[in-house]
Amino acid sequence: MEHPEQPAHTEHPEHTEDDLAGLDITALLRYGLTAAPGPLRTALFGDGAVGAAVLLDRLGTEPRSVAYLAEVVRAGGVRAAADLPEPLPRPEAAALVRDWLEAAASAPQGPAPQDPAPQGPSTQDPATDDTAARWLHAVATIIEVRRRTRR
């Protein structure tokens, strides 16, 4: 039985850092956070996380600052984090991430559960807050990897 020729590797489109930094991260967050697993969620955690990391790294943001913000989101929700006067230490990074947090806070919500549990200060679905926190942790990890590979 003959097998069709298989390429030695899977073809992936090549994106430059500038391409990834130019992505509409706010739209990816707004629609990817509440999307079912699939293309939107993959784009958010793939190219979107890398693009966000490139932008924050270029602004000199420490990965630990982004990881800490992820824990704030996990503990208090996206809305509480968006309302912080300075979500990240540097003004440019704080303004950028605040836009992202606002987009995450405005993500369309799925149908309300029959017996909603108290959600504390967040008005988001706790699963959305958790997904946003995981995304921020992914961004922090990518920043750290970028820095370690430059040494």
C-alpha positions as CSV (number, residue, x, y, z in Angstrom):
1,M,0.0,0.0,0.0
2,E,1.4,3.4,-1.0
3,H,1.4,6.3,1.3
4,P,1.2,9.9,0.1
5,E,4.3,11.9,0.7
6,Q,4.2,13.6,4.1
7,P,6.1,16.8,4.7
8,A,8.9,16.5,7.1
9,H,7.4,19.2,9.3
10,T,4.0,20.9,9.7
11,E,3.8,24.2,7.9
12,H,3.1,27.1,10.2
13,P,2.7,30.7,9.1
14,E,5.6,32.8,10.1
15,H,4.8,35.9,12.1
16,T,7.3,38.6,13.1
17,E,7.3,40.1,16.5
18,D,5.9,43.2,14.9
19,D,3.1,41.2,13.4
20,L,2.2,39.7,16.7
21,A,2.6,43.0,18.6
22,G,0.1,44.5,16.1
23,L,-2.7,42.0,16.8
24,D,-5.9,43.4,18.4
25,I,-5.3,41.9,21.8
26,T,-8.4,43.6,23.2
27,A,-10.6,41.9,20.6
28,L,-8.9,38.5,21.2
29,L,-9.6,38.9,24.9
30,R,-13.2,40.1,24.5
31,Y,-14.2,37.2,22.3
32,G,-11.6,34.5,23.2
33,L,-12.1,34.4,27.0
34,T,-15.6,33.1,26.9
35,A,-15.3,31.1,23.6
36,A,-15.5,27.4,23.7
37,P,-12.2,25.6,23.1
38,G,-11.4,26.1,19.5
39,P,-9.9,28.7,17.1
40,L,-10.7,31.8,19.2
41,R,-9.4,30.4,22.4
42,T,-6.3,29.0,20.5
43,A,-5.7,32.4,19.0
44,L,-5.9,34.1,22.4
45,F,-3.5,31.7,24.1
46,G,-1.3,31.4,21.1
47,D,-0.6,34.4,19.0
48,G,-2.4,36.7,21.4
49,A,-0.3,35.8,24.4
50,V,2.9,36.1,22.4
51,G,1.8,39.5,21.0
52,A,0.9,40.7,24.5
53,A,4.3,39.5,25.9
54,V,6.2,41.2,23.1
55,L,4.4,44.5,23.8
56,L,4.9,44.3,27.6
57,D,8.5,43.1,27.2
58,R,9.3,46.1,24.9
59,L,7.9,48.3,27.7
60,G,10.3,46.8,30.2
61,T,7.6,45.0,32.2
62,E,8.9,42.4,34.7
63,P,7.3,38.9,34.2
64,R,6.7,38.8,38.0
65,S,4.5,41.9,37.8
66,V,2.3,40.2,35.2
67,A,2.2,37.0,37.2
68,Y,1.1,39.0,40.3
69,L,-1.6,40.7,38.3
70,A,-2.8,37.3,37.2
71,E,-3.2,36.4,40.9
72,V,-5.1,39.6,41.5
73,V,-7.5,38.7,38.7
74,R,-7.8,35.1,40.1
75,A,-8.6,36.4,43.6
76,G,-10.7,39.5,42.9
77,G,-11.8,39.2,39.3
78,V,-11.1,41.0,36.1
79,R,-13.3,44.0,37.0
80,A,-11.4,44.6,40.3
81,A,-8.1,44.4,38.5
82,A,-9.3,46.8,35.8
83,D,-10.3,49.3,38.5
84,L,-6.8,49.3,40.0
85,P,-5.1,52.7,39.8
86,E,-1.9,51.1,38.6
87,P,-2.3,47.4,37.5
88,L,1.4,47.3,36.5
89,P,4.3,49.5,37.7
90,R,5.1,51.5,34.6
91,P,2.5,54.0,33.3
92,E,2.7,52.8,29.7
93,A,2.3,49.2,30.6
94,A,-0.4,50.0,33.1
95,A,-2.4,51.9,30.4
96,L,-2.0,49.0,28.0
97,V,-3.0,46.3,30.4
98,R,-5.9,48.3,31.7
99,D,-7.3,48.4,28.1
100,W,-6.9,44.6,28.0
101,L,-8.6,44.2,31.4
102,E,-11.5,46.4,30.4
103,A,-11.9,44.2,27.3
104,A,-11.9,41.1,29.4
105,A,-14.4,42.7,31.8
106,S,-16.7,43.4,28.8
107,A,-16.4,39.9,27.4
108,P,-19.9,38.5,26.5
109,Q,-21.2,36.2,29.2
110,G,-22.8,32.9,28.6
111,P,-26.2,32.0,30.0
112,A,-26.5,32.5,33.8
113,P,-26.4,29.3,35.9
114,Q,-29.6,28.2,37.6
115,D,-28.2,28.7,41.1
116,P,-25.5,31.3,40.7
117,A,-23.0,31.1,43.6
118,P,-21.9,34.4,45.2
119,Q,-19.0,35.7,43.1
120,G,-17.5,38.3,45.4
121,P,-16.4,41.6,43.9
122,S,-16.4,40.3,40.3
123,T,-19.4,40.6,38.1
124,Q,-17.8,38.1,35.7
125,D,-18.4,34.4,35.5
126,P,-15.7,32.9,37.7
127,A,-14.6,30.7,34.8
128,T,-13.9,33.9,32.8
129,D,-11.9,35.4,35.6
130,D,-9.9,32.1,35.8
131,T,-9.3,32.0,32.1
132,A,-8.1,35.6,32.1
133,A,-5.7,34.8,35.0
134,R,-4.4,31.8,33.1
135,W,-3.8,33.9,30.1
136,L,-1.9,36.5,32.1
137,H,0.2,33.8,33.6
138,A,0.9,32.6,30.0
139,V,2.0,36.1,29.0
140,A,4.3,36.3,32.1
141,T,5.9,33.0,31.2
142,I,6.5,34.1,27.6
143,I,8.1,37.3,28.8
144,E,10.4,35.3,31.1
145,V,11.3,32.9,28.3
146,R,12.1,35.8,26.0
147,R,14.4,37.3,28.6
148,R,16.2,34.1,29.4
149,T,16.9,33.4,25.7
150,R,18.4,36.9,25.3
151,R,21.0,36.3,28.1
